[in-house]
Amino acid sequence: ESARKMVNKAPLPRVD
């Protein structure tokens, strides 16, 4: 599950 969270954050643009 942790791996899936990382992949989900990759495609999303980081606006932090």
C-alpha positions as CSV (number, residue, x, y, z in Angstrom):
1,E,0.0,0.0,0.0
2,S,2.8,2.4,0.8
3,A,4.2,1.9,-2.8
4,R,0.8,2.9,-4.2
5,K,0.8,6.1,-2.2
6,M,4.2,7.1,-3.6
7,V,3.0,6.5,-7.2
8,N,-0.2,8.5,-6.6
9,K,1.9,11.5,-5.5
10,A,4.3,11.2,-8.5
11,P,1.7,12.0,-11.2
12,L,0.3,14.9,-9.2
13,P,2.0,18.3,-9.6
14,R,3.7,19.5,-6.4
15,V,2.6,23.0,-5.5
16,D,4.1,22.9,-2.1
